[in-house]
Amino acid sequence: MKKFKSLIESYSAIAPQYKSLSVYINNINKNQNSHPDVAIEACKSMLESLSKLIMTDIKGYSEAHYYDQGAGKLVKDANAILKAELDSYDNPFIDSFSTIAAKINELRNSNGDICHGRLHPKAHYGDVQLSTSVIGITEIISIHMLSGLMNRSDIQKEVEYSDNEKFNDFLDEANEEIKIMNRNIQFSKALFELDFYEYKEQLEIFWESIDGHPI
C-alpha cells in the first residue's frame, strides 16, 4: 500500500481528515501474512471510510446518511458523485469498483475474525494469496477514487492520455497488457486511469530521458 499511503500523505496536507486512512493501511500491512482475514476486513473498512470521506467532502452528508450501507453501496455512491463532479472521472473501470467492493464485503462476512467475534474453528478461512489479491485491488480502487477527489481540488495539472502517444507506446512495448475482470487493457491506459500520479511521474522522467527504463 506504499503508493496509496504516499497519496494520503500528500493530500492530508490540505485535508487532514484523510490521514485517518493510514490506520487501515497499518493494519493491512501488519496482518497480510500472519492474519490474512484480518487484512481483508481492514480493506473492506478502508473502502467504506474513504467513500464516506469523499461523499461528506462533496455533499456534506452526516454519519447518519451512511447507516447500514455496505462497502459495495458506499463505493458505488462515491464514484457516482465523483463522476457527476468531474467530466474526466469516467472510464471502463469505474463500474466494476462497486462489484469488487461488494465481493470484499462478502469475504469479510464469511471469513472475518474481528467484527463478528467469530467462533473458531471457522467454516471458511482466507489465505495469504487471497489477502494479497484483495489488498492489491483495494489499493487500485482507493488510488483512483482519491486521485479523482484531488483532481476536483485542482491539485492535478492537466495531462491528456491522447497527447502522449510516444510515451504510451513506450510503456506498452515494455509491459504486458493487464487483465481486469474479463478484459485485457493496455498497460499505459490502465496506468493512466488507475494511478494517474505514477503515470505523470513516469511521463516526466520519460521526457527528461527518452532512453529511460520501463516501469
PyRosetta script that sets phi, psi and omega in degrees:
from pyrosetta import init, pose_from_sequence

init()
pose = pose_from_sequence("MKKFKSLIESYSAIAPQYKSLSVYINNINKNQNSHPDVAIEACKSMLESLSKLIMTDIKGYSEAHYYDQGAGKLVKDANAILKAELDSYDNPFIDSFSTIAAKINELRNSNGDICHGRLHPKAHYGDVQLSTSVIGITEIISIHMLSGLMNRSDIQKEVEYSDNEKFNDFLDEANEEIKIMNRNIQFSKALFELDFYEYKEQLEIFWESIDGHPI")
pose.set_psi(1, 23.9)
pose.set_omega(1, -175.7)
pose.set_phi(2, -62.9)
pose.set_psi(2, -41.5)
pose.set_omega(2, -177.0)
pose.set_phi(3, -68.1)
pose.set_psi(3, -42.9)
pose.set_omega(3, 180.0)
pose.set_phi(4, -68.3)
pose.set_psi(4, -38.6)
pose.set_omega(4, 178.3)
pose.set_phi(5, -61.7)
pose.set_psi(5, -40.4)
pose.set_omega(5, 178.2)
pose.set_phi(6, -63.9)
pose.set_psi(6, -38.7)
pose.set_omega(6, 178.6)
pose.set_phi(7, -65.5)
pose.set_psi(7, -41.2)
pose.set_omega(7, 177.6)
pose.set_phi(8, -60.4)
pose.set_psi(8, -45.6)
pose.set_omega(8, -178.7)
pose.set_phi(9, -61.6)
pose.set_psi(9, -37.5)
pose.set_omega(9, 179.2)
pose.set_phi(10, -67.4)
pose.set_psi(10, -47.4)
pose.set_omega(10, -175.1)
pose.set_phi(11, -75.9)
pose.set_psi(11, -30.7)
pose.set_omega(11, -177.6)
pose.set_phi(12, -67.9)
pose.set_psi(12, -11.7)
pose.set_omega(12, 175.8)
pose.set_phi(13, -64.6)
pose.set_psi(13, -29.8)
pose.set_omega(13, 178.1)
pose.set_phi(14, -112.7)
pose.set_psi(14, -13.7)
pose.set_omega(14, 178.3)
pose.set_phi(15, -136.1)
pose.set_psi(15, 79.6)
pose.set_omega(15, -171.9)
pose.set_phi(16, -57.9)
pose.set_psi(16, -24.7)
pose.set_omega(16, -177.7)
pose.set_phi(17, -61.8)
pose.set_psi(17, -23.2)
pose.set_omega(17, -178.5)
pose.set_phi(18, -76.3)
pose.set_psi(18, -13.8)
pose.set_omega(18, 177.2)
pose.set_phi(19, -64.3)
pose.set_psi(19, -23.3)
pose.set_omega(19, 179.4)
pose.set_phi(20, -62.8)
pose.set_psi(20, -21.4)
pose.set_omega(20, 179.1)
pose.set_phi(21, -66.1)
pose.set_psi(21, -19.5)
pose.set_omega(21, 179.1)
pose.set_phi(22, -63.1)
pose.set_psi(22, -26.3)
pose.set_omega(22, 178.1)
pose.set_phi(23, -60.5)
pose.set_psi(23, -42.6)
pose.set_omega(23, 179.6)
pose.set_phi(24, -67.7)
pose.set_psi(24, -41.4)
pose.set_omega(24, 179.9)
pose.set_phi(25, -60.9)
pose.set_psi(25, -42.6)
pose.set_omega(25, 179.0)
pose.set_phi(26, -61.5)
pose.set_psi(26, -41.0)
pose.set_omega(26, 178.3)
pose.set_phi(27, -68.4)
pose.set_psi(27, -36.7)
pose.set_omega(27, 177.6)
pose.set_phi(28, -63.8)
pose.set_psi(28, -50.0)
pose.set_omega(28, -178.2)
pose.set_phi(29, -64.2)
pose.set_psi(29, -38.7)
pose.set_omega(29, -177.7)
pose.set_phi(30, -66.8)
pose.set_psi(30, -35.9)
pose.set_omega(30, -170.8)
pose.set_phi(31, -106.8)
pose.set_psi(31, -1.7)
pose.set_omega(31, -174.6)
pose.set_phi(32, -52.5)
pose.set_psi(32, -44.5)
pose.set_omega(32, -177.4)
pose.set_phi(33, -96.5)
pose.set_psi(33, -37.5)
pose.set_omega(33, -175.4)
pose.set_phi(34, -82.4)
pose.set_psi(34, -36.1)
pose.set_omega(34, -179.2)
pose.set_phi(35, -139.6)
pose.set_psi(35, 74.8)
pose.set_omega(35, -173.8)
pose.set_phi(36, -58.4)
pose.set_psi(36, -33.3)
pose.set_omega(36, 179.9)
pose.set_phi(37, -68.8)
pose.set_psi(37, -32.0)
pose.set_omega(37, 176.0)
pose.set_phi(38, -67.7)
pose.set_psi(38, -39.6)
pose.set_omega(38, 178.3)
pose.set_phi(39, -62.1)
pose.set_psi(39, -39.7)
pose.set_omega(39, 178.2)
pose.set_phi(40, -65.2)
pose.set_psi(40, -40.8)
pose.set_omega(40, 175.9)
pose.set_phi(41, -58.4)
pose.set_psi(41, -42.1)
pose.set_omega(41, -179.1)
pose.set_phi(42, -66.8)
pose.set_psi(42, -34.7)
pose.set_omega(42, 176.1)
pose.set_phi(43, -62.3)
pose.set_psi(43, -46.4)
pose.set_omega(43, 179.3)
pose.set_phi(44, -60.2)
pose.set_psi(44, -45.2)
pose.set_omega(44, -178.5)
pose.set_phi(45, -66.5)
pose.set_psi(45, -36.5)
pose.set_omega(45, -179.8)
pose.set_phi(46, -67.2)
pose.set_psi(46, -41.2)
pose.set_omega(46, 177.2)
pose.set_phi(47, -62.2)
pose.set_psi(47, -39.6)
pose.set_omega(47, 178.0)
pose.set_phi(48, -64.9)
pose.set_psi(48, -46.8)
pose.set_omega(48, -178.1)
pose.set_phi(49, -64.2)
pose.set_psi(49, -44.0)
pose.set_omega(49, 178.6)
pose.set_phi(50, -60.6)
pose.set_psi(50, -44.2)
pose.set_omega(50, 179.8)
pose.set_phi(51, -61.5)
pose.set_psi(51, -43.5)
pose.set_omega(51, 178.6)
pose.set_phi(52, -63.7)
pose.set_psi(52, -42.3)
pose.set_omega(52, 179.6)
pose.set_phi(53, -60.8)
pose.set_psi(53, -44.4)
pose.set_omega(53, -179.3)
pose.set_phi(54, -63.6)
pose.set_psi(54, -47.6)
pose.set_omega(54, -178.4)
pose.set_phi(55, -66.5)
pose.set_psi(55, -37.1)
pose.set_omega(55, 178.3)
pose.set_phi(56, -66.8)
pose.set_psi(56, -40.2)
pose.set_omega(56, 178.7)
pose.set_phi(57, -62.5)
pose.set_psi(57, -42.3)
pose.set_omega(57, -174.4)
pose.set_phi(58, -85.4)
pose.set_psi(58, -43.1)
pose.set_omega(58, -173.0)
pose.set_phi(59, -105.4)
pose.set_psi(59, -14.9)
pose.set_omega(59, 179.3)
pose.set_phi(60, 75.7)
pose.set_psi(60, 22.4)
pose.set_omega(60, -179.9)
pose.set_phi(61, -64.1)
pose.set_psi(61, 149.4)
pose.set_omega(61, 174.0)
pose.set_phi(62, -90.9)
pose.set_psi(62, 170.7)
pose.set_omega(62, 179.8)
pose.set_phi(63, -59.8)
pose.set_psi(63, -33.1)
pose.set_omega(63, -178.8)
pose.set_phi(64, -61.2)
pose.set_psi(64, -27.9)
pose.set_omega(64, -179.2)
pose.set_phi(65, -62.4)
pose.set_psi(65, -28.7)
pose.set_omega(65, -173.6)
pose.set_phi(66, -94.9)
pose.set_psi(66, 7.3)
pose.set_omega(66, -173.8)
pose.set_phi(67, -55.9)
pose.set_psi(67, 128.3)
pose.set_omega(67, 173.1)
pose.set_phi(68, 62.6)
pose.set_psi(68, 27.1)
pose.set_omega(68, 175.3)
pose.set_phi(69, -101.3)
pose.set_psi(69, 132.4)
pose.set_omega(69, 179.6)
pose.set_phi(70, -84.8)
pose.set_psi(70, 176.5)
pose.set_omega(70, -176.3)
pose.set_phi(71, -59.4)
pose.set_psi(71, -41.8)
pose.set_omega(71, -178.5)
pose.set_phi(72, -60.6)
pose.set_psi(72, -46.6)
pose.set_omega(72, -179.8)
pose.set_phi(73, -66.3)
pose.set_psi(73, -42.0)
pose.set_omega(73, -179.0)
pose.set_phi(74, -65.0)
pose.set_psi(74, -44.9)
pose.set_omega(74, 179.3)
pose.set_phi(75, -64.6)
pose.set_psi(75, -41.4)
pose.set_omega(75, 178.7)
pose.set_phi(76, -60.4)
pose.set_psi(76, -47.0)
pose.set_omega(76, -177.6)
pose.set_phi(77, -67.5)
pose.set_psi(77, -40.4)
pose.set_omega(77, -179.7)
pose.set_phi(78, -64.5)
pose.set_psi(78, -41.0)
pose.set_omega(78, 179.4)
pose.set_phi(79, -69.8)
pose.set_psi(79, -34.3)
pose.set_omega(79, 176.6)
pose.set_phi(80, -63.2)
pose.set_psi(80, -39.5)
pose.set_omega(80, 179.0)
pose.set_phi(81, -67.7)
pose.set_psi(81, -42.6)
pose.set_omega(81, 177.9)
pose.set_phi(82, -62.5)
pose.set_psi(82, -40.6)
pose.set_omega(82, 178.2)
pose.set_phi(83, -63.8)
pose.set_psi(83, -38.4)
pose.set_omega(83, 179.1)
pose.set_phi(84, -68.5)
pose.set_psi(84, -29.8)
pose.set_omega(84, -177.5)
pose.set_phi(85, -85.7)
pose.set_psi(85, -28.6)
pose.set_omega(85, -171.7)
pose.set_phi(86, -128.9)
pose.set_psi(86, 120.2)
pose.set_omega(86, 175.9)
pose.set_phi(87, -62.6)
pose.set_psi(87, -32.6)
pose.set_omega(87, -177.5)
pose.set_phi(88, -75.8)
pose.set_psi(88, -15.4)
pose.set_omega(88, -178.0)
pose.set_phi(89, -88.5)
pose.set_psi(89, 72.4)
pose.set_omega(89, -177.4)
pose.set_phi(90, -159.3)
pose.set_psi(90, 107.0)
pose.set_omega(90, 179.5)
pose.set_phi(91, -152.6)
pose.set_psi(91, 169.9)
pose.set_omega(91, -173.8)
pose.set_phi(92, -64.4)
pose.set_psi(92, -14.2)
pose.set_omega(92, -174.7)
pose.set_phi(93, -83.1)
pose.set_psi(93, -28.8)
pose.set_omega(93, -167.5)
pose.set_phi(94, -58.2)
pose.set_psi(94, -43.5)
pose.set_omega(94, -175.7)
pose.set_phi(95, -63.8)
pose.set_psi(95, -23.1)
pose.set_omega(95, -179.9)
pose.set_phi(96, -81.8)
pose.set_psi(96, -16.2)
pose.set_omega(96, -175.7)
pose.set_phi(97, -60.8)
pose.set_psi(97, -45.7)
pose.set_omega(97, -177.1)
pose.set_phi(98, -68.2)
pose.set_psi(98, -34.9)
pose.set_omega(98, 177.4)
pose.set_phi(99, -63.3)
pose.set_psi(99, -43.8)
pose.set_omega(99, 179.4)
pose.set_phi(100, -66.1)
pose.set_psi(100, -43.5)
pose.set_omega(100, 179.4)
pose.set_phi(101, -61.3)
pose.set_psi(101, -39.7)
pose.set_omega(101, 178.5)
pose.set_phi(102, -65.0)
pose.set_psi(102, -36.7)
pose.set_omega(102, 177.6)
pose.set_phi(103, -67.5)
pose.set_psi(103, -39.7)
pose.set_omega(103, 175.9)
pose.set_phi(104, -62.1)
pose.set_psi(104, -38.1)
pose.set_omega(104, 177.2)
pose.set_phi(105, -62.0)
pose.set_psi(105, -41.4)
pose.set_omega(105, 177.7)
pose.set_phi(106, -63.7)
pose.set_psi(106, -41.3)
pose.set_omega(106, 177.6)
pose.set_phi(107, -61.8)
pose.set_psi(107, -42.0)
pose.set_omega(107, 178.6)
pose.set_phi(108, -62.6)
pose.set_psi(108, -41.4)
pose.set_omega(108, -178.7)
pose.set_phi(109, -66.5)
pose.set_psi(109, -35.2)
pose.set_omega(109, -177.4)
pose.set_phi(110, -87.1)
pose.set_psi(110, -30.8)
pose.set_omega(110, -172.5)
pose.set_phi(111, -113.6)
pose.set_psi(111, -14.7)
pose.set_omega(111, -169.4)
pose.set_phi(112, -58.4)
pose.set_psi(112, 145.4)
pose.set_omega(112, -178.1)
pose.set_phi(113, -99.5)
pose.set_psi(113, -36.3)
pose.set_omega(113, -165.6)
pose.set_phi(114, -92.5)
pose.set_psi(114, -57.6)
pose.set_omega(114, -169.8)
pose.set_phi(115, -63.3)
pose.set_psi(115, -32.5)
pose.set_omega(115, -177.0)
pose.set_phi(116, -100.0)
pose.set_psi(116, 0.4)
pose.set_omega(116, -176.8)
pose.set_phi(117, 55.1)
pose.set_psi(117, 53.6)
pose.set_omega(117, -170.2)
pose.set_phi(118, -57.4)
pose.set_psi(118, 135.8)
pose.set_omega(118, 172.8)
pose.set_phi(119, -77.0)
pose.set_psi(119, 130.7)
pose.set_omega(119, -179.1)
pose.set_phi(120, -106.9)
pose.set_psi(120, 147.0)
pose.set_omega(120, -0.1)
pose.set_phi(121, -72.2)
pose.set_psi(121, 146.7)
pose.set_omega(121, -178.4)
pose.set_phi(122, -80.8)
pose.set_psi(122, 160.0)
pose.set_omega(122, 175.7)
pose.set_phi(123, -74.0)
pose.set_psi(123, -28.7)
pose.set_omega(123, -177.9)
pose.set_phi(124, -132.9)
pose.set_psi(124, 137.4)
pose.set_omega(124, 176.9)
pose.set_phi(125, -127.5)
pose.set_psi(125, 138.7)
pose.set_omega(125, 171.1)
pose.set_phi(126, -86.0)
pose.set_psi(126, 174.6)
pose.set_omega(126, 176.7)
pose.set_phi(127, -135.8)
pose.set_psi(127, 176.6)
pose.set_omega(127, -175.8)
pose.set_phi(128, -63.2)
pose.set_psi(128, -39.1)
pose.set_omega(128, -179.8)
pose.set_phi(129, -62.5)
pose.set_psi(129, -42.2)
pose.set_omega(129, 178.7)
pose.set_phi(130, -65.4)
pose.set_psi(130, -46.5)
pose.set_omega(130, -178.9)
pose.set_phi(131, -63.7)
pose.set_psi(131, -36.6)
pose.set_omega(131, 178.3)
pose.set_phi(132, -63.5)
pose.set_psi(132, -40.5)
pose.set_omega(132, 178.0)
pose.set_phi(133, -65.4)
pose.set_psi(133, -44.6)
pose.set_omega(133, -179.7)
pose.set_phi(134, -64.1)
pose.set_psi(134, -42.0)
pose.set_omega(134, 179.4)
pose.set_phi(135, -62.1)
pose.set_psi(135, -43.0)
pose.set_omega(135, -179.0)
pose.set_phi(136, -61.7)
pose.set_psi(136, -48.0)
pose.set_omega(136, -178.7)
pose.set_phi(137, -72.1)
pose.set_psi(137, -30.8)
pose.set_omega(137, 175.4)
pose.set_phi(138, -63.4)
pose.set_psi(138, -41.3)
pose.set_omega(138, 179.7)
pose.set_phi(139, -65.7)
pose.set_psi(139, -40.9)
pose.set_omega(139, 178.6)
pose.set_phi(140, -59.9)
pose.set_psi(140, -48.7)
pose.set_omega(140, 179.9)
pose.set_phi(141, -61.8)
pose.set_psi(141, -44.7)
pose.set_omega(141, -176.8)
pose.set_phi(142, -64.4)
pose.set_psi(142, -43.3)
pose.set_omega(142, 178.7)
pose.set_phi(143, -61.5)
pose.set_psi(143, -44.6)
pose.set_omega(143, -178.0)
pose.set_phi(144, -62.7)
pose.set_psi(144, -44.4)
pose.set_omega(144, -177.7)
pose.set_phi(145, -68.7)
pose.set_psi(145, -45.3)
pose.set_omega(145, -179.1)
pose.set_phi(146, -68.8)
pose.set_psi(146, -35.9)
pose.set_omega(146, 176.3)
pose.set_phi(147, -61.8)
pose.set_psi(147, -39.7)
pose.set_omega(147, 177.2)
pose.set_phi(148, -60.5)
pose.set_psi(148, -42.5)
pose.set_omega(148, 177.9)
pose.set_phi(149, -64.9)
pose.set_psi(149, -39.1)
pose.set_omega(149, 178.6)
pose.set_phi(150, -65.7)
pose.set_psi(150, -35.3)
pose.set_omega(150, 176.1)
pose.set_phi(151, -61.3)
pose.set_psi(151, -41.8)
pose.set_omega(151, 178.9)
pose.set_phi(152, -60.7)
pose.set_psi(152, -30.9)
pose.set_omega(152, -179.2)
pose.set_phi(153, -84.9)
pose.set_psi(153, 9.4)
pose.set_omega(153, 177.6)
pose.set_phi(154, 59.9)
pose.set_psi(154, 30.5)
pose.set_omega(154, 176.1)
pose.set_phi(155, -81.1)
pose.set_psi(155, -34.5)
pose.set_omega(155, -174.1)
pose.set_phi(156, -83.8)
pose.set_psi(156, 133.1)
pose.set_omega(156, 171.6)
pose.set_phi(157, -77.6)
pose.set_psi(157, 136.2)
pose.set_omega(157, -175.1)
pose.set_phi(158, -62.7)
pose.set_psi(158, 128.3)
pose.set_omega(158, 174.0)
pose.set_phi(159, -135.7)
pose.set_psi(159, 126.3)
pose.set_omega(159, -179.1)
pose.set_phi(160, -100.5)
pose.set_psi(160, 131.6)
pose.set_omega(160, 179.2)
pose.set_phi(161, -58.7)
pose.set_psi(161, -42.9)
pose.set_omega(161, -175.3)
pose.set_phi(162, -69.5)
pose.set_psi(162, -16.1)
pose.set_omega(162, -180.0)
pose.set_phi(163, -84.8)
pose.set_psi(163, -3.0)
pose.set_omega(163, -173.2)
pose.set_phi(164, -125.6)
pose.set_psi(164, 50.3)
pose.set_omega(164, -175.9)
pose.set_phi(165, -59.9)
pose.set_psi(165, -41.9)
pose.set_omega(165, -178.7)
pose.set_phi(166, -62.7)
pose.set_psi(166, -43.7)
pose.set_omega(166, 178.7)
pose.set_phi(167, -67.2)
pose.set_psi(167, -41.3)
pose.set_omega(167, 178.9)
pose.set_phi(168, -61.5)
pose.set_psi(168, -42.6)
pose.set_omega(168, 177.7)
pose.set_phi(169, -62.5)
pose.set_psi(169, -38.9)
pose.set_omega(169, 178.3)
pose.set_phi(170, -60.8)
pose.set_psi(170, -45.0)
pose.set_omega(170, 178.8)
pose.set_phi(171, -64.3)
pose.set_psi(171, -44.0)
pose.set_omega(171, -175.0)
pose.set_phi(172, -70.5)
pose.set_psi(172, -29.0)
pose.set_omega(172, 176.7)
pose.set_phi(173, -74.5)
pose.set_psi(173, -28.4)
pose.set_omega(173, -175.9)
pose.set_phi(174, -93.0)
pose.set_psi(174, -13.1)
pose.set_omega(174, -174.7)
pose.set_phi(175, -136.7)
pose.set_psi(175, 144.8)
pose.set_omega(175, 178.9)
pose.set_phi(176, -73.4)
pose.set_psi(176, 158.9)
pose.set_omega(176, 174.8)
pose.set_phi(177, -62.4)
pose.set_psi(177, 154.0)
pose.set_omega(177, 179.7)
pose.set_phi(178, -105.2)
pose.set_psi(178, 132.4)
pose.set_omega(178, 179.1)
pose.set_phi(179, -96.6)
pose.set_psi(179, 120.0)
pose.set_omega(179, 176.8)
pose.set_phi(180, -123.5)
pose.set_psi(180, 120.3)
pose.set_omega(180, -171.8)
pose.set_phi(181, 58.4)
pose.set_psi(181, -119.2)
pose.set_omega(181, -179.7)
pose.set_phi(182, -110.4)
pose.set_psi(182, 20.6)
pose.set_omega(182, -176.5)
pose.set_phi(183, -117.6)
pose.set_psi(183, 141.3)
pose.set_omega(183, 172.1)
pose.set_phi(184, -97.4)
pose.set_psi(184, 124.1)
pose.set_omega(184, -176.5)
pose.set_phi(185, -117.9)
pose.set_psi(185, 136.3)
pose.set_omega(185, 175.9)
pose.set_phi(186, -56.9)
pose.set_psi(186, 140.8)
pose.set_omega(186, -176.8)
pose.set_phi(187, -57.1)
pose.set_psi(187, -43.8)
pose.set_omega(187, -176.9)
pose.set_phi(188, -62.8)
pose.set_psi(188, -40.8)
pose.set_omega(188, -179.2)
pose.set_phi(189, -68.9)
pose.set_psi(189, -40.9)
pose.set_omega(189, 178.8)
pose.set_phi(190, -63.7)
pose.set_psi(190, -42.2)
pose.set_omega(190, 179.7)
pose.set_phi(191, -64.8)
pose.set_psi(191, -43.2)
pose.set_omega(191, -180.0)
pose.set_phi(192, -61.3)
pose.set_psi(192, -43.9)
pose.set_omega(192, -174.5)
pose.set_phi(193, -79.3)
pose.set_psi(193, -33.5)
pose.set_omega(193, -171.8)
pose.set_phi(194, -103.0)
pose.set_psi(194, -20.6)
pose.set_omega(194, 179.4)
pose.set_phi(195, -146.9)
pose.set_psi(195, 68.3)
pose.set_omega(195, -173.1)
pose.set_phi(196, -56.8)
pose.set_psi(196, -39.5)
pose.set_omega(196, -175.3)
pose.set_phi(197, -67.4)
pose.set_psi(197, -33.7)
pose.set_omega(197, 174.3)
pose.set_phi(198, -68.2)
pose.set_psi(198, -41.2)
pose.set_omega(198, 178.0)
pose.set_phi(199, -58.3)
pose.set_psi(199, -48.4)
pose.set_omega(199, -177.8)
pose.set_phi(200, -63.2)
pose.set_psi(200, -41.4)
pose.set_omega(200, 179.6)
pose.set_phi(201, -63.4)
pose.set_psi(201, -44.7)
pose.set_omega(201, 179.6)
pose.set_phi(202, -68.7)
pose.set_psi(202, -32.0)
pose.set_omega(202, 176.4)
pose.set_phi(203, -62.6)
pose.set_psi(203, -43.3)
pose.set_omega(203, 179.0)
pose.set_phi(204, -64.3)
pose.set_psi(204, -40.3)
pose.set_omega(204, 177.5)
pose.set_phi(205, -64.8)
pose.set_psi(205, -40.5)
pose.set_omega(205, -179.1)
pose.set_phi(206, -59.4)
pose.set_psi(206, -47.0)
pose.set_omega(206, -177.6)
pose.set_phi(207, -72.4)
pose.set_psi(207, -23.7)
pose.set_omega(207, 174.7)
pose.set_phi(208, -72.3)
pose.set_psi(208, -30.7)
pose.set_omega(208, 179.6)
pose.set_phi(209, -146.4)
pose.set_psi(209, 100.0)
pose.set_omega(209, -177.4)
pose.set_phi(210, -57.4)
pose.set_psi(210, -27.0)
pose.set_omega(210, 179.6)
pose.set_phi(211, -91.8)
pose.set_psi(211, 27.9)
pose.set_omega(211, -179.6)
pose.set_phi(212, -65.4)
pose.set_psi(212, 172.1)
pose.set_omega(212, -176.2)
pose.set_phi(213, -95.5)
pose.set_psi(213, 151.0)
pose.set_omega(213, 176.7)
pose.set_phi(214, -65.4)
pose.set_psi(214, 157.4)
pose.set_omega(214, -179.1)
pose.set_phi(215, -65.8)
pose.dump_pdb("model.pdb")
